[in-house]
Amino acid sequence: MAAAFICFGLLTSSRLVSAHCDTMDGPVVQDARKALETKDVTPVLKWIQVKDEKSIKLAFKKALAAQGKKQQQAAEMKFFESLVRVHRAGEGAPFTGLKPAGEVEPVIAEADKALAGGSPDDLVKMLNDTVNQGIQQRYEKVVETLKHKDESVLKGREYVEAYVEYTHYVERLQMDAEGHAAHHGENAHKRHTVQKRENGT
C-alpha cells in the first residue's frame, strides 16, 4: 500500500490542477447542484476562500431566481462556471471552461470509487502496478545502456540520460512518500548534503 500512495503523489504531481473539479460530474458541481436543490448555498462555500463568498452568493441567488424560467439552464451553468473558476483560482490553477461528465483521469475516478465503496484495494492495486512498471522500464533501460557507456561519447550520454531519468524517478517516489515537494532541486540538494554530513561522508 505504501508504494501505491507514493505513486499516487507522482502520478498527480504534474496533473493535480487538472483533477476533475472542472468537470460536470466533479465534486464542485455536484455540491453546486445540491445547493440549488436545497436552496442553501452552504455546501459550496467550502470550495472557495472567504474573500470570494460574496461573488459566489450573488451568482447563486441569480441561479435560484431563474429556476422555473426559460433562462434557468443558462443561469445555473453560469453559477457552476463562476464557482469552479473561483475555486481553481484559489488553488492557483487556470480555468478553461467546464468539461463534460466523464472527462477525468482514471486514477482520480478510481480514488473517488474507493471513497464511495469504502475500500482502497482496487486503487492500491492500480497504483502499485503503475509504479512497478515505471521502475522496471527505467531500470531495464539503464542496465542496457550501462553495457555500452564506454564505447563512445554518444553511448556514454545515452547512459547518463537513462541513469538520470531512473534516479530522478525513484527519488520523486521517495520524496513524495516523505512529504517533500522538491524534486531533485535545491531542497533535495540541501537534504542530501545534510545527510552526508551526518554520515560523515
Helices and strands as residue ranges (DSSP letters): H 2-13, G 16-18, H 27-38, H 42-45, G 50-52, H 53-65, H 72-90, H 106-117, H 121-146, H 153-178, H 186-198
